Amino acid sequence: MVMNPRVRAIFQKILPASLLAALMCSCGIFSPRQSQTPNGNGTTDPLNFSAIGGTQYPFPTLQYEDLFQGDDPIYNDENSRPSTKAALIARLNQIANAYPHIQVNWTVTDWIPNSSDDSVTVNVGKYDIILNTSTNPSDTAGSGTAIFILVQNAGWHISSWTDYPAQGVSFFSPNYNQ
C-alpha cells in the first residue's frame, strides 16, 4: 500500500509527539503525590526564635539558613570558641531533631535601634531551655543571657548572636558536649 506523501509527512510529525505524550503520561510524573518533609526546621519554630524579634522586628522566615545572615563567626559562646553559621545551623537542627518537645523561653529586656545602620541590638535578660515539656517540664538543659544583632535585609534576620550561658559551654553551642 502506497501512502500519500502529504499524509506521510503529517504522520511523521504527529507520531513522535504522540509517543512522547504517551510515555510522559504513563510514567507517573503528572500524578499527585504526598509532599515531602523539608530538611531542617522548616517553618516551625522549635527554639522559639520568633520571640527574639517580637512583633516589632518579625522574621520573614524561621528556616535557619535564611534566619541567620551575617559574617562568620556568627555565634559566640562566652565559654567556648566562636562558631560559623554552618556549624551553628547544624547544631540547631541537631537539637530540634533530638528534642522534639523542647521549649526555649527568651525574656527580651529591650530592643535598641542602632542609628548608624539598619540594625537592632536585642538584649535577652534570660533564657531557659526545657528539653522535654511533655514528660518533665522542670528538666532544664541550661540558661543564660544573650545579645542578638538583627539586620534589616528584605526583612529582619539575625546577624550576630553572643551567648552568655549561666555555666559551662552553652547548650546551643556547636562545641557543646552532651
N, C-alpha and C positions, 0 to 999 in steps of 0.2 A: 504494500500500500504506500502510495506516494503522498506526502503531506504537503499542503500548500506552503510555500516559503514564508508567507506572511503569518500564518498560524504557527509555524515552527518558530519564528522569531519571538512571537508573543509567549509561546510555551517555554522557550529557553529563558526568558526573563522572569516569568512567574514561578517556574518550578524551583529555582534555588531559594527565592524569597519564601515560598510556601514551606519548603523543607526546613528552613531556618526557623520560621514561626512555629512549626510543629515541634521541633526539637526544643525550643525555648519553653513552650507550654508544657511539655512532658517532663522537664527536669525539675519542676517544683520551685523555680526561682520566683515565681509570682504568687506562690501560695502563702497565706498568712501564717506567721509563726509567733511563738511567745517571745516577748522581748527579753534580752539577756541583762543580768545584773551587771552594772558597770564595776570596774575595779576601783578600789579606794573607797572613800567615804560617800561618794555620790552626792546627793542633795540633802542627806541627813546631817545633823549637827551633833554627833555623839559627845563631843567635847565642849559643846555649848559656846563656841566662839562668837555666835551672834550676840551674846550678852556683852562682849567687849566693845563692839561698835554701837550697841544700843539702837535706839530709834534715831539718834542724831547723826550717826555715821554708819548706816547699814551697809553690809557687804552684799554685792550683787551676786556672789556665788559663795558656797561653802565648801567647794571642792578644793582641797589643799593646794593643788597645783596652780590654781588661779587665786586663791585667797592670799597666798604669800607671794609678794612681789617686791624684791629688793636685792641689793648686792650681798654676796656672801662675805663673811658669815652672817646669816640672817637671825640665828638663835644663839644666845649666850647665857649659859648657866653660870652663876657666880662661883659654883663649886666644881666646875669641870671646864674643859676646853670648849671654845666656840664651835658651832656646827653649821654646815651648809644647808641650804634649802632642801636638797635631795635627801640628806641624812635625816633632817627633821621630819619631812613628809613620810619617809619610810617608818620612822618611829611612831608617828601619829597613826598611821594605818595599822601598824602592829598593835598598838593599844586598842584601837577601835575593834579590831578583829578578835583579840584575845579577851576583851571585856565587853560583851555586847550590852550589858546593863550598867555601864559606867555612867557616873554623873559628875560633872565638874561645875562647881559653884564659884563664879567670879564675882567679887564685890568691887565694882569700879568706884573709886573715890572721886575722880574728876577727869574731864576731857579738856585739854589745854590746846587751843589752836595755835599753831606756830605762824607768826606773821611773815616770816621770810619765805615760805613756800606753801604749797597746798598740802600741809600735813598737820596731824594732830597727835599730841602725846596723851596716851591713856594710862593713868595710874590705877593699878589694881591693888587695893589695900589688903586684900586677902583672897586666896583661892583655896578650895578644899577639893580633893579628889576622892570620890567614893567609888570603890571598884564594882560592887555588885549591889545595887539598890533593891534587887528582888529578894535576896536572901539575907543580907546583913547590912542595913543602912548605916551602921556605925563603923564599918570596915573602911578606914581611910588609907589611901596609898601615899598621901603626902599633902602638904600645904605649903604656902609661902605667899610672896608678893611678886608683882611683875610690873614691868613697864613696856608698853607697846607703842610703836610709832606707826600710825596709819597714814597712808598717802592716797591722794585723790588722783586716779588714773582710770577714767571711764568707770567710776565707782570707787568705793573705798576698799583698800587692801592693806594687809599687814606687811610693812617693810622691815621691821625690826622687832625682836622680842628679847628682852632681858629678864631673866628669871632669877628670883632670889628665894630658893627653897628654904623652908624652916630648918632643915638639917640634911646634910649629905647632898648627893647628886639628885637633881630633880627627876621625878617620875617621867616628865616629858622629854628629858634629855636623851639624845641618841647614845650617850655614854652611860646611861643607867644600866646597872646590872641587877637583875631580879634575883 
